[in-house]
Every structure is written in C-alpha cells, then in structure tokens.
C-alpha cells in the first residue's frame, strides 16, 4: 500500500495498518527482568534528525527513502513538542478552531462543508509538518522475534516508514498507535516519521489547551515471541456481601507452540501467594478463580492484589507479565453513587497533563509529583481532561487510591458553539455516518488499553461535543463492553433529547444560575465535582 496525503482530508481514514488495541500490560522474557529491564522492549527515545516545513507542499516528500540526503536536517529530542524545540509558534485557544479568522473550513460531510473537502488540510498554506529520522539496530534478544513499534502519543496525524517501506498511518493524538515492523527489518534500520499538525482529526480534538504537534510521548520497539500474551482482560467480582471475591479473566495468546502451558499465580496485598494453577495454552483462554474473603480497594486503603502470567514450553519460560488489580464495586442506587456499599462523594479535579517547560511531554517524576499534590490536598478523584493520559498515570492512581474518570479523546466545541450560542449546523460527530467509526475507534482504543485499571470507576465519552447519535453509540459501546463501570458525558446538556440515553450522570460547566435551578427541579440528588465546579447529577 502507498501512502497518500489525501488521508489528512478524510475523516473515514484515521488508521492504516495499525494493530488492534490491547491491554497495557508490560511483557518480559522472564520474571527476573521486572527488577532490571525487559528484554522484550527497546526504547527509541533520544535525539532524532528533524526537518520543519510550513506545509505539506514544502515538506521533503522523499525523506523516507534510504538514499535520501538528510545532511541539512536539524536535531530534535523525542519525546517533545515541535513548538518547544523552537519551531512554529505556541498557540492557545479555547472554543473556536485555531484557524478561525484565517481560513474557512467546515467539517467534511456536514451540510455546511459545501461538499468541498479536497485539500482541506493537505493543500493548506499553513499546516506545519515535522519530518523525523532515526536509525537503530535491534537488541540481540529481539532479533528472532516479531517486532512492533509503539507510539504512546503523536499529535496529530502520523505517517511512518521503515527502510523505505510504508508502514502505516495514525490519528488520535493521545492513545497508543502500534504497527508491525517484522517484514521490513534489517541489520541497520532507518525509521521515518512524518507528523502533520492538522488533519480532519482537528475537528474532534478541539480541547481547551495549548495546540502543539510532534512525537510527545515514548517510542518503543516490542518483541513478541512464542506464546505471546497479546491481551488480558481482568474482571474482579464481589458477591452481594462485598466480602468474597472472584477473578474472571480472558487471555488472548498469539504464536502458540504445541503443548504449551500458562502458569497463573495470584498474590494478596501483602504479596502472599494465594493461588497457583497451570492451564493448557489456547489462543483464547477464559478462567475464573474463587479467592474467598478479600480486602477491598478504596481511596483510603487501596488494597491491590497481583496476578502473574507466565507462558512455558517444556518448562522453559517463553513470556512473563504481571498486573495489579483490586476488588471494588461502583453503583448507583436511588440516584446516589456508592463505592463498596458506602456513599461516594467526589472531591475531584479536572487534570491536564502539563509542565511549564515541557508542555504535555511530562515524565514519570512529574506524574508522581501530581499524585503527591492531589493526596496532600485531600482530593480523591481525577478526570483525565480531556483525553487519555500517559499509561503510567493510571498505575499510579491504582496504587494511590485515586478515583479516575477516564476520558476519551473527543472534543468538537468549535463545531456547535459559536460566540456562546448553541448552533450545531456543522456539529461533528453528530449523526454523520462518515464520522461514526472514527469516534467509536477512539472509545474502543481507550477501553481496550486501560480496561484493567481498578482506579477507573467511570468511562467518559469526551468533552463539549454536543449530543447526537454517534455519541450515543459510544455510550452504548462502553455499557456493553463494561457494565461494571459508570459512563459520563459532559456534553448532553445542550441537546435534551439525549439526556436519558447518554451518560449515567449529568455535568456542566456551571456558573449559570439558570442551569443549577433547572437541575434542582429535575434532579433532587446532585453530586459535586470540585475544580471549576463541575456538577454531576445522577439520573
């Protein structure tokens, strides 16, 4: 397949050759590697060659070819924002799209688009491009395995090539994009990545924040060997007394060797082994374990159990992973929210990933600092406004007992609210079929990546994107896949037709007294979400 620049203009093209989203577990060659480094992972972070171009027409089109002369390229740090490396310009905007007042654009397939989408971004006079180049050799232990490349976050549209071969295309700036590199690997490898600041994804990534672009999260190579643990879905269950627990699990295995086994071990919060079993390895494995009386996970006592999975052939370990999990139950009864049978009152914040010098390219130390601030402020909940955060953040929240609202990467504020008025004539995703799979894929990737985190009590459909059929389908997707969690959406208030079919709760940016009075008349039980007074009202 050959890449085409026209994909930037088409909301129906948002992923090409991407591997399916899967759980965020880390794989190791053996258990001993958890204290050092995984032999299955190789980082490509560091200094890359780089060329900035004002638009697609002026970019070095053939830079991905192995014989291309890149001697005039600069250098740039990966991960990081292109703007903070001295290129382009830092741009902040809230509701409107960043091109308003400069260029006329409407989302494709809306009545206001005038059916003109060709060249919308691909031929724009201003739509900067970053051309990245790096070379690498595979670590010795990875050379005989299938190898994929994992981009944790690239803003906003990305084409990649390996050794001159087109590998794939991705949008969705804040969820992982993974591609198989195996057929094109050589002894010495050249990776080329072309990042465009804007594509049709810009219509649904209109968050209230600084607009950056570039490879701003980690880039890693992953070696997937024999008996590969491809996906894990852990579902801790409590009985009616909230005292006894079961662990249901579904495990997907790839590249299975005959007569292989998976060794399963479970440890309690004190790291005492409480369960062990060997199972015959199959491509799709479901299992349930009765653990008897269990300790509950909560804000003040975030008790975490741990599962180990180890695939083996003839007693030789082929792959290992482990994952923390906790027992807790979130539910709504009589319009009141309960966690583990006790009323839950959220004292929460809407948190952006942010550092005053690094922007959104934050580190683990930055996240650990935020957790300390949150705990010291007696905050018990975080909404990942308004996009999926770095994966490490959810592990930290599991450990710290922070209740998480895991938001999907969706905001189309500029498509329906103009100068404060509700005017959805070109709202996306709306009811438009050509935008449906795009936003459903964002929900799917968010869920599949993060589904095992105990701290996630709520899935959020996004922010300020109005409410129509496509968002209702996102709501239905989460409900069908994960009925044990609640679903939140902030944007159904402007369109009351969807008040009862989207979201388990209501929320809105309030200072309007009228809005508060309406809610009090319709809903006697309100749940207050701190920081800019985000109000949740339980149906």
C-alpha positions as CSV (number, residue, x, y, z in Angstrom):
1,X,0.0,0.0,0.0
2,X,1.2,3.5,-0.8
3,X,0.5,6.4,1.5
4,X,-1.5,9.4,0.2
5,X,-1.5,12.9,1.6
6,X,-5.3,13.0,0.9
7,X,-5.9,11.0,4.1
8,X,-5.5,14.2,6.0
9,X,-8.7,15.5,4.5
10,X,-10.8,12.4,5.1
11,X,-12.4,11.5,8.5
12,X,-13.1,8.0,7.3
13,X,-9.3,7.3,7.1
14,X,-7.9,7.5,10.7
15,X,-5.9,4.4,11.0
16,X,-4.0,2.4,8.3
17,X,-2.2,-0.9,9.2
18,X,-2.5,-0.2,12.9
19,X,-2.5,-3.3,15.2
20,X,-5.7,-3.7,17.2
21,X,-5.7,-2.0,20.6
22,X,-4.9,-4.3,23.6
23,X,-4.3,-4.2,27.3
24,X,-1.4,-2.1,28.5
25,X,0.5,-4.9,30.3
26,X,4.3,-5.0,30.0
27,X,5.8,-8.2,28.7
28,X,9.1,-9.7,29.9
29,X,11.3,-12.5,28.8
30,X,11.2,-13.9,32.4
31,X,10.2,-12.8,35.9
32,X,13.7,-11.8,36.8
33,X,13.6,-8.9,34.4
34,X,11.0,-7.0,36.4
35,X,13.8,-5.7,38.6
36,X,16.1,-4.7,35.8
37,X,14.7,-4.1,32.3
38,X,12.6,-6.1,29.9
39,X,14.5,-7.9,27.1
40,X,11.3,-7.5,25.0
41,X,11.4,-3.7,24.9
42,X,13.8,-1.3,23.3
43,X,13.4,2.5,23.6
44,X,13.8,4.7,20.5
45,X,13.6,7.9,22.7
46,X,16.5,10.3,22.1
47,X,17.9,12.7,19.5
48,X,16.4,12.2,16.1
49,X,17.1,14.1,12.8
50,X,14.4,16.6,12.0
51,X,13.1,19.0,9.3
52,X,10.4,21.5,9.8
53,X,8.2,22.6,6.9
54,X,5.4,25.2,6.9
55,X,3.0,23.0,4.9
56,X,2.8,19.7,3.0
57,X,3.8,21.3,-0.3
58,X,7.2,22.3,1.1
59,X,8.0,19.2,3.0
60,X,10.8,16.8,1.9
61,X,8.5,14.3,0.2
62,X,11.1,11.6,-0.3
63,X,12.9,11.9,3.1
64,X,11.9,8.3,4.0
65,X,13.9,6.8,1.2
66,X,17.2,5.1,2.3
67,X,19.3,7.1,-0.2
68,X,17.8,10.5,0.8
69,X,20.4,13.1,1.7
70,X,19.4,14.4,5.1
71,X,22.6,16.4,5.8
72,X,20.6,19.7,6.1
73,X,18.2,18.2,8.8
74,X,18.4,19.6,12.3
75,X,18.1,17.5,15.5
76,X,15.2,17.3,17.9
77,X,14.5,15.5,21.2
78,X,11.9,12.7,21.2
79,X,9.7,12.8,23.1
80,X,8.9,16.5,22.9
81,X,6.8,19.2,21.2
82,X,8.0,20.8,18.0
83,X,7.0,24.2,19.1
84,X,9.0,24.0,22.3
85,X,12.1,23.0,20.3
86,X,12.0,26.4,18.6
87,X,9.9,25.8,15.5
88,X,6.4,27.0,14.5
89,X,4.6,29.0,17.2
90,X,2.9,28.3,20.5
91,X,-0.8,28.7,20.1
92,X,-3.6,28.6,22.8
93,X,-7.3,28.8,22.0
94,X,-10.4,27.6,23.8
95,X,-13.8,27.2,22.0
96,X,-13.0,28.2,18.4
97,X,-10.9,26.2,16.0
98,X,-7.4,27.6,15.7
99,X,-7.9,28.6,12.0
100,X,-11.0,30.7,12.6
101,X,-10.5,34.2,11.2
102,X,-7.7,33.0,8.9
103,X,-9.2,30.2,6.8
104,X,-12.7,29.0,6.0
105,X,-13.1,25.3,7.0
106,X,-16.1,23.2,7.8
107,X,-16.0,19.5,8.8
108,X,-16.4,17.1,5.8
109,X,-19.8,15.6,5.2
110,X,-21.7,18.3,7.1
111,X,-24.3,20.4,5.4
112,X,-22.0,23.5,5.9
113,X,-19.0,21.9,4.3
114,X,-20.3,22.8,0.8
115,X,-19.1,19.3,-0.2
116,X,-15.6,20.7,-0.6
117,X,-13.1,18.6,1.3
118,X,-10.3,18.0,-1.1
119,X,-7.1,19.8,0.0
120,X,-8.8,20.9,3.3
121,X,-5.5,20.3,5.2
122,X,-3.3,18.6,2.7
123,X,-3.1,21.7,0.5
124,X,-3.4,24.3,3.2
125,X,-1.0,27.2,3.1
126,X,-0.4,26.8,6.9
127,X,-0.3,23.3,8.2
128,X,3.2,22.6,9.5
129,X,4.9,19.2,9.0
130,X,7.7,17.6,11.1
131,X,9.9,15.1,9.3
132,X,11.7,12.8,11.7
133,X,14.5,10.3,11.0
134,X,16.3,7.9,13.2
135,X,18.4,4.7,12.8
136,X,18.5,1.7,15.1
137,X,19.8,-1.9,15.5
138,X,17.7,-4.4,17.2
139,X,18.8,-5.6,20.6
140,X,20.3,-9.1,20.3
141,X,17.5,-10.9,22.1
142,X,14.8,-9.3,19.9
143,X,16.3,-10.3,16.5
144,X,14.4,-13.6,16.1
145,X,11.0,-12.3,17.2
146,X,8.1,-10.5,15.7
147,X,8.7,-6.8,16.4
148,X,6.2,-3.9,16.6
149,X,6.7,-0.2,17.1
150,X,4.6,1.5,19.8
151,X,4.0,5.3,19.7
152,X,2.4,6.3,23.0
153,X,1.4,9.7,21.7
154,X,1.8,11.6,18.5
155,X,-0.1,14.8,17.7
156,X,-1.9,14.9,15.3
157,X,-1.6,12.8,12.1
158,X,1.4,10.5,11.5
159,X,2.8,8.5,8.6
160,X,5.6,6.1,9.2
161,X,8.1,4.2,7.0
162,X,10.8,1.6,7.8
163,X,13.8,1.2,5.4
164,X,11.8,2.9,2.7
165,X,8.7,0.8,3.1
166,X,5.4,2.4,4.1
167,X,4.3,1.0,7.5
168,X,1.1,2.9,8.5
169,X,-0.8,5.9,9.3
170,X,-2.5,7.1,12.6
171,X,-4.5,9.9,14.1
172,X,-5.9,10.1,17.7
173,X,-3.1,12.0,19.4
174,X,-3.5,10.6,22.9
175,X,-3.8,6.8,22.5
176,X,-1.1,4.3,21.6
177,X,-0.6,3.5,17.9
178,X,1.2,0.2,17.2
179,X,2.5,-1.2,13.9
180,X,4.1,-4.5,12.9
181,X,7.7,-3.9,11.6
182,X,8.7,-7.6,11.1
183,X,8.6,-7.9,7.3
184,X,10.9,-4.9,6.7
185,X,13.6,-5.2,9.5
186,X,17.2,-5.3,8.5
187,X,20.5,-5.3,10.4
188,X,20.7,-1.5,10.3
189,X,17.2,0.2,10.2
190,X,16.0,3.7,9.3
191,X,12.8,4.9,10.7
192,X,11.0,7.8,9.1
193,X,8.0,9.6,10.7
194,X,6.1,12.4,9.1
195,X,3.8,14.4,11.6
196,X,1.2,16.8,10.4
197,X,-0.1,19.4,12.8
198,X,-3.7,19.2,11.5
199,X,-6.0,16.8,9.8
200,X,-9.7,16.2,10.0
201,X,-8.9,14.9,13.5
202,X,-8.5,18.6,14.4
203,X,-12.3,19.0,14.2
204,X,-12.7,16.5,17.1
205,X,-9.5,17.4,19.1
206,X,-10.6,20.9,19.9
207,X,-9.7,20.8,23.5
208,X,-9.2,23.9,25.6
209,X,-5.4,23.8,25.8
210,X,-2.2,24.8,24.0
211,X,-2.1,23.4,20.5
212,X,1.1,21.5,19.9
213,X,2.3,18.9,17.5
214,X,5.0,16.2,17.3
215,X,6.1,13.0,18.9
216,X,5.4,13.9,22.5
217,X,5.3,10.5,24.3
218,X,7.6,7.5,24.3
219,X,8.5,5.5,21.2
220,X,9.4,1.8,21.9
221,X,10.0,-1.4,20.0
222,X,8.3,-4.5,21.4
223,X,9.4,-8.1,20.6
224,X,6.6,-10.6,20.6
225,X,7.9,-14.1,20.9
226,X,6.4,-17.6,21.1
227,X,3.3,-18.0,23.3
228,X,2.9,-14.2,23.3
229,X,0.4,-12.8,25.9
230,X,-1.4,-10.5,23.4
231,X,-4.3,-9.3,25.6
232,X,-5.5,-9.6,29.2
233,X,-9.0,-8.7,30.5
234,X,-9.2,-9.0,34.3
235,X,-12.6,-8.6,35.9
236,X,-12.6,-8.8,39.8
237,X,-16.1,-9.6,41.0
238,X,-17.6,-9.2,44.5
239,X,-20.6,-11.1,45.9
240,X,-23.6,-9.3,47.4
241,X,-22.0,-9.1,50.8
242,X,-19.0,-7.3,49.3
243,X,-16.7,-9.7,51.2
244,X,-16.0,-12.6,48.9
245,X,-14.3,-12.2,45.5
246,X,-13.8,-13.9,42.2
247,X,-11.4,-13.1,39.4
248,X,-12.7,-13.6,35.9
249,X,-10.2,-13.3,33.1
250,X,-9.9,-13.6,29.4
251,X,-6.4,-14.1,27.9
252,X,-5.5,-13.9,24.2
253,X,-2.4,-15.8,23.1
254,X,-0.5,-15.4,19.8
255,X,2.1,-17.5,18.1
256,X,1.4,-20.6,20.2
257,X,3.8,-23.5,20.4
258,X,2.2,-27.0,20.7
259,X,1.8,-28.5,24.2
260,X,2.5,-25.2,26.0
261,X,1.1,-24.0,29.3
262,X,0.4,-20.8,31.2
263,X,1.3,-20.7,34.8
264,X,-1.0,-18.5,36.8
265,X,-0.2,-17.1,40.3
266,X,-2.2,-14.6,42.4
267,X,-0.8,-12.7,45.4
268,X,-2.7,-10.8,48.1
269,X,-1.9,-7.2,49.1
270,X,0.9,-8.4,51.4
271,X,2.5,-10.3,48.5
272,X,1.5,-13.7,49.9
273,X,0.8,-16.2,47.2
274,X,-2.9,-17.3,47.5
275,X,-3.5,-19.2,44.2
276,X,-1.5,-21.1,41.7
277,X,-2.5,-23.2,38.7
278,X,-1.2,-24.5,35.3
279,X,-3.5,-24.2,32.3
280,X,-3.2,-25.6,28.8
281,X,-2.4,-22.8,26.4
282,X,-5.0,-22.0,23.8
283,X,-5.5,-18.9,21.5
284,X,-8.4,-17.7,23.6
285,X,-8.4,-18.7,27.3
286,X,-11.1,-17.9,29.8
287,X,-10.7,-18.7,33.5
288,X,-12.3,-17.9,36.8
289,X,-10.8,-18.1,40.3
290,X,-12.6,-18.1,43.6
291,X,-10.5,-16.2,46.1
292,X,-12.8,-16.4,49.1
293,X,-12.7,-13.4,51.5
294,X,-10.9,-10.4,50.0
295,X,-9.8,-6.9,51.0
296,X,-11.5,-4.0,49.2
297,X,-9.8,-1.3,47.1
298,X,-10.7,2.3,48.1
299,X,-9.3,5.8,48.4
300,X,-8.0,5.4,52.0
301,X,-7.0,1.8,51.7
302,X,-6.2,1.0,48.0
303,X,-5.6,-2.8,48.5
304,X,-4.1,-4.3,45.4
305,X,-3.8,-7.9,44.5
306,X,-1.4,-9.0,41.8
307,X,-1.6,-11.7,39.1
308,X,1.4,-13.3,37.4
309,X,1.1,-15.0,34.0
310,X,3.9,-17.0,32.6
311,X,3.8,-18.9,29.4
312,X,6.0,-22.0,29.1
313,X,7.1,-24.7,26.7
314,X,8.7,-27.8,28.2
315,X,9.2,-25.9,31.5
316,X,11.1,-23.1,29.7
317,X,9.7,-19.7,30.2
318,X,8.6,-18.1,26.9
319,X,7.0,-14.9,28.2
320,X,6.0,-13.3,31.6
321,X,3.8,-10.5,32.7
322,X,2.2,-9.3,35.9
323,X,-0.6,-6.9,36.7
324,X,-2.2,-5.3,39.8
325,X,-5.9,-5.5,40.4
326,X,-8.4,-4.7,43.2
327,X,-11.8,-5.5,44.4
328,X,-14.4,-2.7,44.4
329,X,-17.9,-2.1,43.3
330,X,-19.2,1.2,41.9
331,X,-23.0,1.6,41.5
332,X,-25.9,4.0,41.6
333,X,-28.9,3.2,43.8
334,X,-31.8,5.6,44.2
335,X,-29.8,8.4,42.4
336,X,-27.0,8.0,44.9
337,X,-23.5,6.8,44.0
338,X,-21.9,4.1,46.1
339,X,-18.5,2.6,46.2
340,X,-18.2,-0.7,48.1
341,X,-21.6,-0.1,49.7
342,X,-20.8,3.4,51.0
343,X,-22.0,6.7,49.6
344,X,-19.2,8.2,47.4
345,X,-18.7,11.9,47.4
346,X,-16.1,13.0,44.8
347,X,-13.7,15.8,45.7
348,X,-12.1,15.9,42.4
349,X,-10.1,17.8,39.8
350,X,-10.0,18.1,36.0
351,X,-6.3,17.4,35.3
352,X,-4.4,18.3,32.2
353,X,-1.0,16.7,31.6
354,X,1.2,19.8,31.9
355,X,4.6,21.1,32.8
356,X,5.6,24.8,32.5
357,X,8.7,24.0,30.5
358,X,7.9,20.6,28.8
359,X,4.2,21.1,28.0
360,X,2.4,17.8,27.8
361,X,5.6,15.8,27.3
362,X,5.7,15.0,31.0
363,X,7.8,12.4,32.8
364,X,7.0,9.8,35.5
365,X,8.5,12.1,38.1
366,X,6.1,14.9,37.0
367,X,3.2,12.5,37.5
368,X,4.4,11.3,40.9
369,X,4.6,14.9,42.0
370,X,1.0,15.5,40.9
371,X,-0.1,12.4,42.9
372,X,1.5,13.8,46.0
373,X,-0.2,17.2,45.5
374,X,-3.5,15.5,45.0
375,X,-3.2,13.4,48.1
376,X,-2.0,16.3,50.2
377,X,-5.0,18.4,49.1
378,X,-7.4,15.6,50.1
379,X,-8.6,15.2,46.6
380,X,-10.0,11.7,45.8
381,X,-10.8,11.9,42.1
382,X,-9.3,12.9,38.8
383,X,-10.9,13.4,35.4
384,X,-8.3,13.0,32.7
385,X,-9.5,16.1,30.9
386,X,-9.9,15.8,28.0
387,X,-8.0,12.9,26.6
388,X,-6.4,9.6,27.7
389,X,-3.3,10.3,29.8
390,X,0.0,8.5,29.8
391,X,-0.4,4.9,30.8
392,X,1.8,5.3,33.9
393,X,-0.7,7.7,35.3
394,X,-3.4,5.0,35.8
395,X,-1.0,2.7,37.5
396,X,-0.1,5.5,40.0
397,X,-3.8,6.1,40.6
398,X,-4.3,2.4,41.2
399,X,-1.6,2.5,43.9
400,X,-2.7,5.8,45.4
401,X,-6.5,5.1,45.6
402,X,-7.5,7.9,43.3
403,X,-10.8,7.5,41.6
404,X,-10.4,8.1,37.9
405,X,-12.8,9.2,35.2
406,X,-11.0,8.0,32.0
407,X,-11.9,10.4,29.2
408,X,-12.0,9.5,25.5
409,X,-10.1,11.8,23.2
410,X,-13.0,13.8,21.8
411,X,-13.9,17.5,21.8
412,X,-15.6,19.3,18.9
413,X,-16.5,22.5,20.8
414,X,-16.0,24.8,17.8
415,X,-18.5,22.8,15.6
416,X,-21.6,23.7,17.6
417,X,-21.0,26.6,20.0
418,X,-20.4,30.0,18.4
419,X,-19.9,33.1,20.5
420,X,-21.7,31.4,23.4
421,X,-24.7,30.3,21.4
422,X,-25.7,26.7,20.6
423,X,-25.6,26.4,16.8
424,X,-24.9,22.8,15.7
425,X,-25.4,23.1,12.0
426,X,-22.0,21.6,11.3
427,X,-21.5,19.6,14.5
428,X,-19.3,16.6,14.4
429,X,-19.6,13.7,15.0
430,X,-23.3,14.4,15.2
431,X,-25.4,11.8,13.3
432,X,-23.0,11.7,10.4
433,X,-22.2,8.1,9.2
434,X,-18.7,9.1,7.9
435,X,-17.6,10.2,11.4
436,X,-19.1,7.2,13.2
437,X,-16.3,4.7,13.0
438,X,-13.7,7.4,13.8
439,X,-15.1,8.2,17.2
440,X,-16.1,4.6,18.0
441,X,-12.5,3.7,17.4
442,X,-11.4,6.3,19.9
443,X,-13.7,4.8,22.5
444,X,-12.5,1.3,21.7
445,X,-8.8,2.2,22.0
446,X,-9.4,4.0,25.3
447,X,-11.3,1.0,26.7
448,X,-9.1,-1.8,25.4
449,X,-5.9,-0.1,26.6
450,X,-7.0,0.8,30.1
451,X,-9.7,-1.7,30.9
452,X,-7.7,-3.5,33.7
453,X,-7.1,-0.4,36.0
454,X,-9.0,-0.7,39.3
455,X,-8.8,3.1,39.8
456,X,-11.1,3.7,36.7
457,X,-14.6,4.0,38.0
458,X,-16.0,5.9,35.1
459,X,-15.5,6.0,31.3
460,X,-16.0,9.4,29.8
461,X,-17.2,9.9,26.2
462,X,-15.3,13.2,25.8
463,X,-16.0,16.8,26.4
464,X,-18.2,19.6,24.9
465,X,-19.1,17.8,21.6
466,X,-22.9,18.3,21.7
467,X,-25.0,15.2,21.7
468,X,-26.3,13.2,18.8
469,X,-26.5,9.6,17.7
470,X,-22.8,8.9,17.3
471,X,-22.0,9.8,20.8
472,X,-25.0,7.7,22.0
473,X,-23.4,4.8,20.2
474,X,-20.1,5.5,22.1
475,X,-22.1,5.3,25.3
476,X,-23.7,2.0,24.3
477,X,-20.2,0.6,23.4
478,X,-18.9,1.3,26.9
479,X,-22.0,-0.1,28.5
480,X,-22.0,-3.3,26.5
481,X,-18.2,-3.9,27.0
482,X,-18.0,-3.0,30.7
483,X,-21.3,-2.9,32.6
484,X,-19.5,-2.8,35.9
485,X,-18.4,0.8,35.5
486,X,-20.4,4.0,35.0
487,X,-20.4,6.2,31.9
488,X,-20.1,10.0,32.0
489,X,-20.6,12.7,29.3
490,X,-20.4,16.4,29.9
491,X,-22.0,17.5,26.6
492,X,-25.6,16.2,26.5
493,X,-26.9,19.2,28.3
494,X,-27.2,21.4,25.1
495,X,-29.4,18.7,23.5
496,X,-32.0,17.5,26.0
497,X,-33.2,14.8,23.6
498,X,-30.3,12.7,24.7
499,X,-30.5,13.3,28.4
500,X,-31.8,9.9,29.2
501,X,-29.8,7.9,26.7
502,X,-26.3,9.2,27.1
503,X,-24.4,9.1,30.4
504,X,-25.3,7.9,33.9
505,X,-24.9,11.4,35.2
506,X,-25.1,15.0,34.2
507,X,-22.4,17.5,34.3
508,X,-21.9,21.0,33.0
509,X,-19.6,24.0,33.5
510,X,-21.9,26.0,35.8
511,X,-21.6,29.4,36.8
512,X,-25.1,29.8,35.2
513,X,-27.7,30.1,38.0
514,X,-30.3,29.1,35.5
515,X,-28.6,25.7,34.8
516,X,-28.4,25.0,38.5
517,X,-32.0,25.8,39.1
518,X,-33.0,23.5,36.2
519,X,-31.1,20.7,37.6
520,X,-32.6,21.1,41.1
521,X,-36.1,20.9,39.6
522,X,-35.3,17.8,37.5
523,X,-32.8,16.0,39.8
524,X,-33.1,16.0,43.6
525,X,-29.7,14.4,44.1
526,X,-26.6,16.3,42.9
527,X,-23.0,15.2,43.0
528,X,-20.5,18.0,43.1
529,X,-17.2,17.6,41.3
530,X,-14.6,20.1,42.6
531,X,-12.4,22.4,40.4
532,X,-14.3,24.8,38.3
533,X,-17.4,23.4,40.0
534,X,-18.2,20.6,37.5
535,X,-21.6,19.4,38.6
536,X,-22.6,15.8,38.2
537,X,-26.3,14.9,38.6
538,X,-27.2,11.3,38.8
539,X,-30.1,10.1,36.6
